[in-house]
């Protein structure tokens, strides 16, 4: 059920956190990444792409995921499905700076490099639909049968 993890994580990191950030701080999409003015939202979760549910077992698994604390499932603007684990990086300091910046993983170092932006600078919500509970998911599935 997992896909190319690094590509999936990079893709969602690009979009994810705009909903948490102050809209007044948004910049044009083509400006370079400036981590000094960010609240480090990309360091506070892990999102892994999952297969779109196609049968009763898949739907039941998603319901089960959503029965756990700090777990969300969402659909991005490309209709890709993700499971999100709310978990702060062990190396994120109280000042929202990386304590191992010079030795951080490539996925962190490459964040925003390819397109020059991150979710902080984005203008749209990072996802089309976000499920925070099994009830939300069940309602969505009922309305989309």
N, CA, C and O atoms as CSV, one atom per row, in Angstrom:
chain,resi,resn,atom,element,x,y,z
A,1,UNK,N,N,0.809,-1.194,0.000
A,1,UNK,CA,C,0.000,0.000,0.000
A,1,UNK,C,C,0.859,1.267,0.000
A,1,UNK,O,O,0.334,2.357,-0.229
A,2,UNK,N,N,2.146,1.151,0.248
A,2,UNK,CA,C,3.030,2.312,0.232
A,2,UNK,C,C,3.625,2.506,-1.158
A,2,UNK,O,O,3.842,1.536,-1.883
A,3,UNK,N,N,3.889,3.762,-1.531
A,3,UNK,CA,C,4.494,4.106,-2.815
A,3,UNK,C,C,5.879,4.671,-2.582
A,3,UNK,O,O,6.392,4.636,-1.464
A,4,UNK,N,N,6.487,5.196,-3.642
A,4,UNK,CA,C,7.792,5.819,-3.515
A,4,UNK,C,C,7.743,6.862,-2.409
A,4,UNK,O,O,7.239,7.968,-2.604
A,5,UNK,N,N,8.266,6.501,-1.261
A,5,UNK,CA,C,8.122,7.296,-0.045
A,5,UNK,C,C,8.688,8.698,-0.167
A,5,UNK,O,O,8.020,9.662,0.206
A,6,UNK,N,N,9.887,8.835,-0.673
A,6,UNK,CA,C,10.495,10.165,-0.742
A,6,UNK,C,C,9.737,11.086,-1.673
A,6,UNK,O,O,9.499,12.243,-1.327
A,7,UNK,N,N,9.349,10.608,-2.849
A,7,UNK,CA,C,8.586,11.429,-3.777
A,7,UNK,C,C,7.255,11.828,-3.171
A,7,UNK,O,O,6.841,12.982,-3.277
A,8,UNK,N,N,6.591,10.889,-2.543
A,8,UNK,CA,C,5.292,11.169,-1.931
A,8,UNK,C,C,5.411,12.182,-0.810
A,8,UNK,O,O,4.606,13.108,-0.722
A,9,UNK,N,N,6.390,12.019,0.032
A,9,UNK,CA,C,6.558,12.940,1.155
A,9,UNK,C,C,6.925,14.329,0.648
A,9,UNK,O,O,6.387,15.327,1.128
A,10,UNK,N,N,7.831,14.400,-0.316
A,10,UNK,CA,C,8.194,15.716,-0.875
A,10,UNK,C,C,6.971,16.396,-1.470
A,10,UNK,O,O,6.759,17.593,-1.276
A,11,UNK,N,N,6.176,15.634,-2.189
A,11,UNK,CA,C,4.997,16.185,-2.843
A,11,UNK,C,C,4.044,16.782,-1.817
A,11,UNK,O,O,3.551,17.895,-2.005
A,12,UNK,N,N,3.787,16.074,-0.763
A,12,UNK,CA,C,2.834,16.576,0.218
A,12,UNK,C,C,3.438,17.674,1.081
A,12,UNK,O,O,2.726,18.585,1.501
A,13,UNK,N,N,4.724,17.606,1.351
A,13,UNK,CA,C,5.362,18.681,2.116
A,13,UNK,C,C,5.218,19.996,1.363
A,13,UNK,O,O,5.037,21.043,1.985
A,14,UNK,N,N,5.294,19.962,0.051
A,14,UNK,CA,C,5.173,21.172,-0.752
A,14,UNK,C,C,3.844,21.863,-0.484
A,14,UNK,O,O,3.776,23.092,-0.483
A,15,UNK,N,N,2.792,21.091,-0.258
A,15,UNK,CA,C,1.455,21.665,-0.153
A,15,UNK,C,C,0.893,21.760,1.258
A,15,UNK,O,O,-0.003,22.570,1.492
A,16,UNK,N,N,1.362,20.999,2.171
A,16,UNK,CA,C,0.615,20.682,3.366
A,16,UNK,C,C,0.241,21.837,4.298
A,16,UNK,O,O,-0.932,21.965,4.649
A,17,UNK,N,N,1.148,22.646,4.695
A,17,UNK,CA,C,0.948,23.460,5.883
A,17,UNK,C,C,0.333,24.834,5.709
A,17,UNK,O,O,0.204,25.561,6.694
A,18,UNK,N,N,-0.046,25.217,4.526
A,18,UNK,CA,C,-0.571,26.565,4.333
A,18,UNK,C,C,-1.767,26.842,5.246
A,18,UNK,O,O,-1.964,27.983,5.665
A,19,UNK,N,N,-2.565,25.827,5.561
A,19,UNK,CA,C,-3.740,26.068,6.397
A,19,UNK,C,C,-3.374,26.433,7.825
A,19,UNK,O,O,-4.206,26.990,8.542
A,20,UNK,N,N,-2.156,26.137,8.261
A,20,UNK,CA,C,-1.736,26.443,9.623
A,20,UNK,C,C,-1.075,27.803,9.744
A,20,UNK,O,O,-0.878,28.316,10.846
A,21,UNK,N,N,-0.742,28.368,8.627
A,21,UNK,CA,C,0.090,29.555,8.661
A,21,UNK,C,C,-0.708,30.823,8.415
A,21,UNK,O,O,-1.774,30.790,7.801
A,22,UNK,N,N,-0.198,31.904,8.884
A,22,UNK,CA,C,-0.834,33.200,8.741
A,22,UNK,C,C,-0.889,33.595,7.268
A,22,UNK,O,O,0.149,33.715,6.617
A,23,UNK,N,N,-2.093,33.798,6.744
A,23,UNK,CA,C,-2.279,34.134,5.330
A,23,UNK,C,C,-1.523,35.414,4.957
A,23,UNK,O,O,-1.081,35.552,3.816
A,24,UNK,N,N,-1.369,36.338,5.887
A,24,UNK,CA,C,-0.671,37.586,5.590
A,24,UNK,C,C,0.804,37.374,5.287
A,24,UNK,O,O,1.445,38.235,4.684
A,25,UNK,N,N,1.344,36.237,5.701
A,25,UNK,CA,C,2.755,35.968,5.493
A,25,UNK,C,C,3.028,35.309,4.145
A,25,UNK,O,O,4.186,35.167,3.754
A,26,UNK,N,N,1.979,34.905,3.426
A,26,UNK,CA,C,2.175,34.220,2.140
A,26,UNK,C,C,2.906,35.121,1.154
A,26,UNK,O,O,2.704,36.335,1.125
A,27,UNK,N,N,3.743,34.508,0.363
A,27,UNK,CA,C,4.512,35.212,-0.653
A,27,UNK,C,C,4.104,34.690,-2.019
A,27,UNK,O,O,3.343,33.728,-2.117
A,28,UNK,N,N,4.603,35.314,-3.067
A,28,UNK,CA,C,4.359,34.815,-4.406
A,28,UNK,C,C,4.938,33.419,-4.534
A,28,UNK,O,O,5.944,33.093,-3.903
A,29,UNK,N,N,4.300,32.595,-5.353
A,29,UNK,CA,C,4.717,31.201,-5.495
A,29,UNK,C,C,6.143,31.052,-5.997
A,29,UNK,O,O,6.772,30.033,-5.711
A,30,UNK,N,N,6.673,31.995,-6.715
A,30,UNK,CA,C,7.996,31.839,-7.295
A,30,UNK,C,C,9.121,32.381,-6.422
A,30,UNK,O,O,10.284,32.324,-6.821
A,31,UNK,N,N,8.807,32.898,-5.254
A,31,UNK,CA,C,9.862,33.382,-4.375
A,31,UNK,C,C,10.588,32.207,-3.744
A,31,UNK,O,O,10.029,31.116,-3.634
A,32,UNK,N,N,11.808,32.420,-3.338
A,32,UNK,CA,C,12.579,31.333,-2.758
A,32,UNK,C,C,12.112,31.032,-1.343
A,32,UNK,O,O,11.477,31.856,-0.685
A,33,UNK,N,N,12.441,29.847,-0.903
A,33,UNK,CA,C,12.075,29.396,0.427
A,33,UNK,C,C,12.861,30.184,1.464
A,33,UNK,O,O,14.069,30.372,1.320
A,34,UNK,N,N,12.178,30.647,2.514
A,34,UNK,CA,C,12.823,31.358,3.604
A,34,UNK,C,C,12.364,30.728,4.910
A,34,UNK,O,O,11.332,31.109,5.462
A,35,UNK,N,N,13.128,29.771,5.397
A,35,UNK,CA,C,12.748,29.034,6.596
A,35,UNK,C,C,12.783,29.893,7.861
A,35,UNK,O,O,12.233,29.492,8.886
A,36,UNK,N,N,13.411,31.057,7.809
A,36,UNK,CA,C,13.506,31.915,8.984
A,36,UNK,C,C,12.160,32.476,9.425
A,36,UNK,O,O,11.997,32.835,10.591
A,37,UNK,N,N,11.194,32.558,8.516
A,37,UNK,CA,C,9.889,33.117,8.859
A,37,UNK,C,C,8.800,32.046,8.931
A,37,UNK,O,O,7.612,32.369,8.925
A,38,UNK,N,N,9.188,30.805,8.997
A,38,UNK,CA,C,8.260,29.674,8.973
A,38,UNK,C,C,8.031,29.132,10.387
A,38,UNK,O,O,8.880,29.283,11.266
A,39,UNK,N,N,6.888,28.510,10.588
A,39,UNK,CA,C,6.601,27.881,11.885
A,39,UNK,C,C,6.927,26.388,11.871
A,39,UNK,O,O,6.465,25.646,12.737
A,40,UNK,N,N,7.712,25.948,10.905
A,40,UNK,CA,C,8.236,24.577,10.818
A,40,UNK,C,C,7.145,23.517,10.761
A,40,UNK,O,O,7.313,22.424,11.304
A,41,UNK,N,N,6.037,23.828,10.113
A,41,UNK,CA,C,4.952,22.844,10.025
A,41,UNK,C,C,5.386,21.570,9.314
A,41,UNK,O,O,4.890,20.488,9.628
A,42,UNK,N,N,6.309,21.685,8.355
A,42,UNK,CA,C,6.763,20.499,7.629
A,42,UNK,C,C,7.557,19.547,8.528
A,42,UNK,O,O,7.835,18.414,8.137
A,43,UNK,N,N,7.916,19.995,9.713
A,43,UNK,CA,C,8.669,19.168,10.660
A,43,UNK,C,C,7.767,18.574,11.743
A,43,UNK,O,O,8.255,18.027,12.732
A,44,UNK,N,N,6.457,18.683,11.552
A,44,UNK,CA,C,5.528,18.275,12.596
A,44,UNK,C,C,4.577,17.159,12.167
A,44,UNK,O,O,3.556,16.922,12.813
A,45,UNK,N,N,4.914,16.487,11.087
A,45,UNK,CA,C,4.095,15.374,10.613
A,45,UNK,C,C,4.903,14.528,9.635
A,45,UNK,O,O,5.948,14.950,9.140
A,46,UNK,N,N,4.406,13.346,9.374
A,46,UNK,CA,C,4.898,12.487,8.306
A,46,UNK,C,C,3.663,12.041,7.538
A,46,UNK,O,O,2.693,11.578,8.138
A,47,UNK,N,N,3.691,12.175,6.226
A,47,UNK,CA,C,2.575,11.734,5.385
A,47,UNK,C,C,3.106,10.740,4.368
A,47,UNK,O,O,4.095,10.997,3.682
A,48,UNK,N,N,2.436,9.604,4.282
A,48,UNK,CA,C,2.836,8.536,3.377
A,48,UNK,C,C,1.685,8.256,2.419
A,48,UNK,O,O,0.540,8.103,2.846
A,49,UNK,N,N,1.985,8.189,1.130
A,49,UNK,CA,C,0.940,7.902,0.150
A,49,UNK,C,C,0.441,6.469,0.315
A,49,UNK,O,O,1.225,5.540,0.512
A,50,UNK,N,N,-0.865,6.313,0.230
A,50,UNK,CA,C,-1.499,4.997,0.286
A,50,UNK,C,C,-2.358,4.819,-0.969
A,50,UNK,O,O,-2.686,5.786,-1.656
A,51,UNK,N,N,-2.711,3.573,-1.249
A,51,UNK,CA,C,-3.583,3.314,-2.386
A,51,UNK,C,C,-4.980,3.830,-2.107
A,51,UNK,O,O,-5.458,3.791,-0.974
A,52,UNK,N,N,-5.625,4.310,-3.151
A,52,UNK,CA,C,-7.019,4.702,-3.032
A,52,UNK,C,C,-7.822,3.465,-2.659
A,52,UNK,O,O,-7.621,2.400,-3.243
A,53,UNK,N,N,-8.723,3.589,-1.702
A,53,UNK,CA,C,-9.504,2.408,-1.303
A,53,UNK,C,C,-10.407,1.943,-2.447
A,53,UNK,O,O,-11.035,2.748,-3.135
A,54,UNK,N,N,-10.452,0.621,-2.630
A,54,UNK,CA,C,-11.257,0.064,-3.712
A,54,UNK,C,C,-12.218,-1.024,-3.258
A,54,UNK,O,O,-13.132,-1.400,-3.992
A,55,UNK,N,N,-12.011,-1.526,-2.049
A,55,UNK,CA,C,-12.910,-2.585,-1.583
A,55,UNK,C,C,-13.197,-2.416,-0.092
A,55,UNK,O,O,-12.633,-1.545,0.570
A,56,UNK,N,N,-14.073,-3.255,0.411
A,56,UNK,CA,C,-14.514,-3.153,1.811
A,56,UNK,C,C,-13.340,-3.225,2.788
A,56,UNK,O,O,-13.322,-2.505,3.787
A,57,UNK,N,N,-12.382,-4.068,2.514
A,57,UNK,CA,C,-11.221,-4.201,3.394
A,57,UNK,C,C,-10.413,-2.908,3.438
A,57,UNK,O,O,-9.986,-2.481,4.511
A,58,UNK,N,N,-10.198,-2.273,2.269
A,58,UNK,CA,C,-9.471,-0.993,2.223
A,58,UNK,C,C,-10.190,0.082,3.033
A,58,UNK,O,O,-9.567,0.812,3.803
A,59,UNK,N,N,-11.512,0.172,2.850
A,59,UNK,CA,C,-12.310,1.163,3.581
A,59,UNK,C,C,-12.232,0.907,5.083
A,59,UNK,O,O,-12.129,1.841,5.878
A,60,UNK,N,N,-12.283,-0.352,5.456
A,60,UNK,CA,C,-12.222,-0.702,6.875
A,60,UNK,C,C,-10.854,-0.355,7.460
A,60,UNK,O,O,-10.764,0.090,8.603
A,61,UNK,N,N,-9.800,-0.556,6.687
A,61,UNK,CA,C,-8.458,-0.191,7.157
A,61,UNK,C,C,-8.354,1.311,7.403
A,61,UNK,O,O,-7.778,1.740,8.403
A,62,UNK,N,N,-8.903,2.100,6.504
A,62,UNK,CA,C,-8.864,3.556,6.696
A,62,UNK,C,C,-9.668,3.957,7.923
A,62,UNK,O,O,-9.233,4.811,8.697
A,63,UNK,N,N,-10.822,3.359,8.107
A,63,UNK,CA,C,-11.596,3.616,9.325
A,63,UNK,C,C,-10.747,3.309,10.554
A,63,UNK,O,O,-10.747,4.076,11.516
A,64,UNK,N,N,-10.035,2.206,10.526
A,64,UNK,CA,C,-9.191,1.805,11.656
A,64,UNK,C,C,-8.077,2.831,11.889
A,64,UNK,O,O,-7.817,3.211,13.030
A,65,UNK,N,N,-7.414,3.285,10.812
A,65,UNK,CA,C,-6.379,4.310,10.974
A,65,UNK,C,C,-6.940,5.510,11.730
A,65,UNK,O,O,-6.323,6.021,12.665
A,66,UNK,N,N,-8.117,5.944,11.305
A,66,UNK,CA,C,-8.720,7.168,11.841
A,66,UNK,C,C,-9.246,7.019,13.257
A,66,UNK,O,O,-9.629,8.007,13.883
A,67,UNK,N,N,-9.270,5.815,13.762
A,67,UNK,CA,C,-9.683,5.584,15.146
A,67,UNK,C,C,-8.536,5.835,16.118
A,67,UNK,O,O,-8.714,5.711,17.329
A,68,UNK,N,N,-7.381,6.180,15.608
A,68,UNK,CA,C,-6.205,6.436,16.437
A,68,UNK,C,C,-5.935,7.936,16.549
A,68,UNK,O,O,-6.213,8.703,15.627
A,69,UNK,N,N,-5.395,8.332,17.679
A,69,UNK,CA,C,-5.041,9.737,17.906
A,69,UNK,C,C,-3.901,10.146,16.981
A,69,UNK,O,O,-3.024,9.348,16.650
A,70,UNK,N,N,-3.939,11.402,16.578
A,70,UNK,CA,C,-2.876,12.019,15.783
A,70,UNK,C,C,-2.683,11.381,14.406
A,70,UNK,O,O,-1.595,11.440,13.832
A,71,UNK,N,N,-3.747,10.773,13.885
A,71,UNK,CA,C,-3.725,10.187,12.547
A,71,UNK,C,C,-4.817,10.844,11.710
A,71,UNK,O,O,-5.966,10.934,12.144
A,72,UNK,N,N,-4.467,11.296,10.530
A,72,UNK,CA,C,-5.427,11.801,9.553
A,72,UNK,C,C,-5.214,11.055,8.249
A,72,UNK,O,O,-4.144,10.494,8.011
A,73,UNK,N,N,-6.228,11.051,7.414
A,73,UNK,CA,C,-6.115,10.550,6.050
A,73,UNK,C,C,-6.636,11.665,5.160
A,73,UNK,O,O,-7.664,12.272,5.460
A,74,UNK,N,N,-5.933,11.939,4.065
A,74,UNK,CA,C,-6.410,12.997,3.186
A,74,UNK,C,C,-6.182,12.656,1.728
A,74,UNK,O,O,-5.417,11.756,1.382
A,75,UNK,N,N,-6.877,13.410,0.884
A,75,UNK,CA,C,-6.763,13.313,-0.572
A,75,UNK,C,C,-6.193,14.641,-1.045
A,75,UNK,O,O,-6.727,15.700,-0.715
A,76,UNK,N,N,-5.114,14.591,-1.816
A,76,UNK,CA,C,-4.525,15.845,-2.298
A,76,UNK,C,C,-5.181,16.273,-3.610
A,76,UNK,O,O,-6.118,15.627,-4.080
A,77,UNK,N,N,-4.694,17.347,-4.188
A,77,UNK,CA,C,-5.292,17.911,-5.402
A,77,UNK,C,C,-5.046,17.070,-6.646
A,77,UNK,O,O,-5.644,17.320,-7.693
A,78,UNK,N,N,-4.174,16.079,-6.540
A,78,UNK,CA,C,-3.947,15.139,-7.645
A,78,UNK,C,C,-4.746,13.852,-7.443
A,78,UNK,O,O,-4.567,12.875,-8.170
A,79,UNK,N,N,-5.637,13.868,-6.436
A,79,UNK,CA,C,-6.455,12.708,-6.065
A,79,UNK,C,C,-5.638,11.549,-5.508
A,79,UNK,O,O,-6.074,10.399,-5.557
A,80,UNK,N,N,-4.466,11.846,-4.983
A,80,UNK,CA,C,-3.668,10.835,-4.301
A,80,UNK,C,C,-4.075,10.798,-2.834
A,80,UNK,O,O,-4.384,11.833,-2.245
A,81,UNK,N,N,-4.076,9.614,-2.250
A,81,UNK,CA,C,-4.485,9.403,-0.862
A,81,UNK,C,C,-3.249,9.274,0.019
A,81,UNK,O,O,-2.246,8.683,-0.381
A,82,UNK,N,N,-3.333,9.840,1.235
A,82,UNK,CA,C,-2.217,9.807,2.183
A,82,UNK,C,C,-2.718,9.502,3.584
A,82,UNK,O,O,-3.837,9.851,3.959
A,83,UNK,N,N,-1.863,8.844,4.341
A,83,UNK,CA,C,-2.072,8.742,5.778
A,83,UNK,C,C,-1.051,9.685,6.414
A,83,UNK,O,O,0.125,9.686,6.050
A,84,UNK,N,N,-1.518,10.477,7.358
A,84,UNK,CA,C,-0.678,11.478,8.013
A,84,UNK,C,C,-0.536,11.124,9.490
A,84,UNK,O,O,-1.519,10.882,10.191
A,85,UNK,N,N,0.695,11.102,9.933
A,85,UNK,CA,C,1.011,10.860,11.337
A,85,UNK,C,C,1.482,12.186,11.924
A,85,UNK,O,O,2.531,12.695,11.530
A,86,UNK,N,N,0.729,12.746,12.850
A,86,UNK,CA,C,1.132,13.987,13.513
A,86,UNK,C,C,2.239,13.636,14.501
A,86,UNK,O,O,1.990,13.026,15.540
A,87,UNK,N,N,3.444,14.025,14.168
A,87,UNK,CA,C,4.597,13.692,15.002
A,87,UNK,C,C,5.694,14.721,14.754
A,87,UNK,O,O,6.136,14.894,13.618
A,88,UNK,N,N,6.126,15.390,15.785
A,88,UNK,CA,C,7.158,16.416,15.662
A,88,UNK,C,C,8.525,15.745,15.548
A,88,UNK,O,O,8.818,14.786,16.263
A,89,UNK,N,N,9.346,16.252,14.655
A,89,UNK,CA,C,10.702,15.737,14.492
A,89,UNK,C,C,11.471,15.872,15.807
A,89,UNK,O,O,11.368,16.882,16.503
A,90,UNK,N,N,12.227,14.855,16.122
A,90,UNK,CA,C,13.037,14.867,17.351
A,90,UNK,C,C,14.082,15.977,17.367
A,90,UNK,O,O,14.580,16.341,18.432
A,91,UNK,N,N,14.416,16.515,16.202
A,91,UNK,CA,C,15.477,17.523,16.110
A,91,UNK,C,C,14.959,18.942,15.936
A,91,UNK,O,O,15.737,19.866,15.696
A,92,UNK,N,N,13.655,19.117,16.055
A,92,UNK,CA,C,13.088,20.463,15.957
A,92,UNK,C,C,13.198,21.145,17.316
A,92,UNK,O,O,12.694,20.646,18.322
A,93,UNK,N,N,13.866,22.290,17.324
A,93,UNK,CA,C,14.056,23.024,18.563
A,93,UNK,C,C,12.841,23.853,18.935
A,93,UNK,O,O,11.932,24.029,18.123
A,94,UNK,N,N,12.822,24.359,20.149
A,94,UNK,CA,C,11.723,25.208,20.639
A,94,UNK,C,C,11.582,26.479,19.794
A,94,UNK,O,O,10.516,27.093,19.758
A,95,UNK,N,N,12.656,26.859,19.125
A,95,UNK,CA,C,12.636,28.044,18.254
A,95,UNK,C,C,12.200,27.713,16.824
A,95,UNK,O,O,12.303,28.554,15.930
A,96,UNK,N,N,11.714,26.487,16.612
A,96,UNK,CA,C,11.304,25.984,15.286
A,96,UNK,C,C,12.468,25.899,14.299
A,96,UNK,O,O,12.261,25.975,13.088
A,97,UNK,N,N,13.653,25.746,14.798
A,97,UNK,CA,C,14.842,25.576,13.963
A,97,UNK,C,C,15.351,24.143,14.107
A,97,UNK,O,O,15.174,23.509,15.148
A,98,UNK,N,N,15.981,23.648,13.054
A,98,UNK,CA,C,16.520,22.292,13.053
A,98,UNK,C,C,17.828,22.245,13.837
A,98,UNK,O,O,18.764,22.993,13.555
A,99,UNK,N,N,17.875,21.356,14.822
A,99,UNK,CA,C,19.068,21.222,15.659
A,99,UNK,C,C,20.198,20.493,14.928
A,99,UNK,O,O,21.347,20.551,15.365
A,100,UNK,N,N,19.892,19.814,13.829
A,100,UNK,CA,C,20.921,19.109,13.053
A,100,UNK,C,C,20.951,19.627,11.614
A,100,UNK,O,O,21.166,18.859,10.676
A,101,UNK,N,N,20.736,20.912,11.450
A,101,UNK,CA,C,20.587,21.511,10.126
A,101,UNK,C,C,21.698,21.095,9.157
A,101,UNK,O,O,21.405,20.745,8.014
A,102,UNK,N,N,22.934,21.123,9.574
A,102,UNK,CA,C,24.054,20.785,8.688
A,102,UNK,C,C,24.150,19.298,8.395
A,102,UNK,O,O,24.903,18.894,7.509
A,103,UNK,N,N,23.402,18.478,9.121
A,103,UNK,CA,C,23.438,17.029,8.930
A,103,UNK,C,C,22.027,16.464,8.752
A,103,UNK,O,O,21.792,15.286,9.021
A,104,UNK,N,N,21.098,17.291,8.306
A,104,UNK,CA,C,19.705,16.861,8.159
A,104,UNK,C,C,19.550,15.912,6.972
A,104,UNK,O,O,20.383,15.918,6.066
A,105,UNK,N,N,18.497,15.100,6.967
A,105,UNK,CA,C,18.261,14.179,5.851
A,105,UNK,C,C,18.038,14.930,4.536
A,105,UNK,O,O,17.637,16.094,4.530
A,106,UNK,N,N,18.301,14.252,3.444
A,106,UNK,CA,C,18.165,14.856,2.113
A,106,UNK,C,C,16.746,15.352,1.868
A,106,UNK,O,O,16.560,16.395,1.240
A,107,UNK,N,N,15.753,14.633,2.346
A,107,UNK,CA,C,14.367,15.063,2.115
A,107,UNK,C,C,14.113,16.439,2.722
A,107,UNK,O,O,13.327,17.220,2.188
A,108,UNK,N,N,14.776,16.735,3.835
A,108,UNK,CA,C,14.661,18.060,4.457
A,108,UNK,C,C,15.464,19.095,3.662
A,108,UNK,O,O,14.974,20.189,3.381
A,109,UNK,N,N,16.680,18.745,3.309
A,109,UNK,CA,C,17.548,19.677,2.591
A,109,UNK,C,C,16.984,20.025,1.216
A,109,UNK,O,O,17.154,21.148,0.739
A,110,UNK,N,N,16.314,19.065,0.579
A,110,UNK,CA,C,15.762,19.285,-0.764
A,110,UNK,C,C,14.410,19.972,-0.740
A,110,UNK,O,O,13.903,20.362,-1.792
A,111,UNK,N,N,13.824,20.128,0.411
A,111,UNK,CA,C,12.482,20.698,0.507
A,111,UNK,C,C,12.438,22.092,-0.108
A,111,UNK,O,O,13.166,22.992,0.312
A,112,UNK,N,N,11.579,22.259,-1.103
A,112,UNK,CA,C,11.414,23.545,-1.753
A,112,UNK,C,C,12.436,23.861,-2.820
A,112,UNK,O,O,12.291,24.858,-3.528
A,113,UNK,N,N,13.465,23.045,-2.956
A,113,UNK,CA,C,14.538,23.324,-3.910
A,113,UNK,C,C,14.059,23.179,-5.350
A,113,UNK,O,O,14.383,24.017,-6.192
A,114,UNK,N,N,13.301,22.142,-5.643
A,114,UNK,CA,C,12.897,21.870,-7.028
A,114,UNK,C,C,11.999,22.942,-7.612
A,114,UNK,O,O,12.138,23.300,-8.782
A,115,UNK,N,N,11.082,23.456,-6.815
A,115,UNK,CA,C,10.160,24.458,-7.360
A,115,UNK,C,C,10.276,25.809,-6.671
A,115,UNK,O,O,9.538,26.736,-7.005
A,116,UNK,N,N,11.185,25.936,-5.723
A,116,UNK,CA,C,11.440,27.224,-5.101
A,116,UNK,C,C,10.431,27.650,-4.056
A,116,UNK,O,O,10.504,28.770,-3.551
A,117,UNK,N,N,9.492,26.781,-3.723
A,117,UNK,CA,C,8.485,27.134,-2.724
A,117,UNK,C,C,8.238,25.975,-1.776
A,117,UNK,O,O,8.594,24.831,-2.061
A,118,UNK,N,N,7.637,26.283,-0.670
A,118,UNK,CA,C,7.157,25.255,0.246
A,118,UNK,C,C,5.719,25.607,0.611
A,118,UNK,O,O,5.183,26.605,0.129
A,119,UNK,N,N,5.102,24.805,1.448
A,119,UNK,CA,C,3.714,25.041,1.811
A,119,UNK,C,C,3.504,26.394,2.501
A,119,UNK,O,O,2.406,26.948,2.451
A,120,UNK,N,N,4.527,26.915,3.129
A,120,UNK,CA,C,4.426,28.222,3.772
A,120,UNK,C,C,4.101,29.311,2.759
A,120,UNK,O,O,3.385,30.264,3.066
A,121,UNK,N,N,4.627,29.164,1.565
A,121,UNK,CA,C,4.445,30.168,0.537
A,121,UNK,C,C,3.296,29.843,-0.403
A,121,UNK,O,O,3.023,30.614,-1.323
A,122,UNK,N,N,2.621,28.731,-0.199
A,122,UNK,CA,C,1.535,28.313,-1.074
A,122,UNK,C,C,0.283,29.149,-0.877
A,122,UNK,O,O,0.120,29.829,0.137
A,123,UNK,N,N,-0.597,29.085,-1.864
A,123,UNK,CA,C,-1.828,29.869,-1.814
A,123,UNK,C,C,-3.071,28.998,-1.687
A,123,UNK,O,O,-4.143,29.512,-1.368
A,124,UNK,N,N,-2.959,27.696,-1.928
A,124,UNK,CA,C,-4.127,26.834,-1.842
A,124,UNK,C,C,-3.963,25.843,-0.698
A,124,UNK,O,O,-2.853,25.581,-0.235
A,125,UNK,N,N,-5.078,25.304,-0.258
A,125,UNK,CA,C,-5.042,24.273,0.766
A,125,UNK,C,C,-4.234,23.099,0.233
A,125,UNK,O,O,-4.305,22.797,-0.958
A,126,UNK,N,N,-3.475,22.437,1.082
A,126,UNK,CA,C,-2.646,21.324,0.613
A,126,UNK,C,C,-3.448,20.078,0.242
A,126,UNK,O,O,-2.903,19.156,-0.366
A,127,UNK,N,N,-4.718,20.036,0.595
A,127,UNK,CA,C,-5.502,18.854,0.255
A,127,UNK,C,C,-6.921,19.215,-0.152
A,127,UNK,O,O,-7.441,20.274,0.202
A,128,UNK,N,N,-7.530,18.315,-0.901
A,128,UNK,CA,C,-8.938,18.489,-1.289
A,128,UNK,C,C,-9.853,18.099,-0.147
A,128,UNK,O,O,-10.831,18.788,0.142
A,129,UNK,N,N,-9.533,16.992,0.498
A,129,UNK,CA,C,-10.360,16.465,1.590
A,129,UNK,C,C,-9.432,15.939,2.674
A,129,UNK,O,O,-8.437,15.277,2.379
A,130,UNK,N,N,-9.758,16.234,3.928
A,130,UNK,CA,C,-8.988,15.706,5.055
A,130,UNK,C,C,-9.950,15.069,6.046
A,130,UNK,O,O,-10.923,15.688,6.477
A,131,UNK,N,N,-9.662,13.820,6.401
A,131,UNK,CA,C,-10.484,13.087,7.367
A,131,UNK,C,C,-9.729,13.010,8.687
A,131,UNK,O,O,-8.603,12.516,8.750
A,132,UNK,N,N,-10.370,13.509,9.738
A,132,UNK,CA,C,-9.756,13.477,11.064
A,132,UNK,C,C,-10.409,12.449,11.973
A,132,UNK,O,O,-9.958,12.221,13.096
A,133,UNK,N,N,-11.470,11.832,11.480
A,133,UNK,CA,C,-12.156,10.806,12.275
A,133,UNK,C,C,-12.812,9.806,11.340
A,133,UNK,O,O,-13.025,10.089,10.161
A,134,UNK,N,N,-13.129,8.641,11.869
A,134,UNK,CA,C,-13.817,7.639,11.062
A,134,UNK,C,C,-15.210,8.120,10.670
A,134,UNK,O,O,-15.721,7.739,9.617
A,135,UNK,N,N,-15.826,8.949,11.503
A,135,UNK,CA,C,-17.158,9.492,11.201
A,135,UNK,C,C,-17.100,10.386,9.965
A,135,UNK,O,O,-17.965,10.287,9.095
A,136,UNK,N,N,-16.103,11.250,9.876
A,136,UNK,CA,C,-15.932,12.104,8.697
A,136,UNK,C,C,-15.720,11.265,7.438
A,136,UNK,O,O,-16.284,11.551,6.381
A,137,UNK,N,N,-14.904,10.232,7.570
A,137,UNK,CA,C,-14.627,9.358,6.433
A,137,UNK,C,C,-15.887,8.620,5.990
A,137,UNK,O,O,-16.178,8.545,4.797
A,138,UNK,N,N,-16.627,8.081,6.942
A,138,UNK,CA,C,-17.864,7.356,6.619
A,138,UNK,C,C,-18.870,8.265,5.930
A,138,UNK,O,O,-19.524,7.856,4.970
A,139,UNK,N,N,-18.995,9.483,6.408
A,139,UNK,CA,C,-19.913,10.453,5.805
A,139,UNK,C,C,-19.494,10.761,4.375
A,139,UNK,O,O,-20.332,10.802,3.474
A,140,UNK,N,N,-18.202,10.976,4.165
A,140,UNK,CA,C,-17.679,11.241,2.827
A,140,UNK,C,C,-17.973,10.070,1.891
A,140,UNK,O,O,-18.425,10.266,0.763
A,141,UNK,N,N,-17.717,8.868,2.360
A,141,UNK,CA,C,-17.927,7.689,1.519
A,141,UNK,C,C,-19.418,7.523,1.188
A,141,UNK,O,O,-19.772,7.156,0.068
A,142,UNK,N,N,-20.262,7.787,2.145
A,142,UNK,CA,C,-21.706,7.676,1.919
A,142,UNK,C,C,-22.152,8.680,0.857
A,142,UNK,O,O,-22.975,8.353,0.002
A,143,UNK,N,N,-21.618,9.884,0.905
A,143,UNK,CA,C,-22.000,10.943,-0.039
A,143,UNK,C,C,-21.359,10.782,-1.412
A,143,UNK,O,O,-21.772,11.436,-2.369
A,144,UNK,N,N,-20.357,9.921,-1.515
A,144,UNK,CA,C,-19.638,9.749,-2.779
A,144,UNK,C,C,-19.778,8.356,-3.369
A,144,UNK,O,O,-18.949,7.929,-4.173
A,145,UNK,N,N,-20.812,7.660,-2.975
A,145,UNK,CA,C,-21.063,6.326,-3.551
A,145,UNK,C,C,-21.601,6.411,-4.943
A,145,UNK,O,O,-21.864,5.382,-5.567
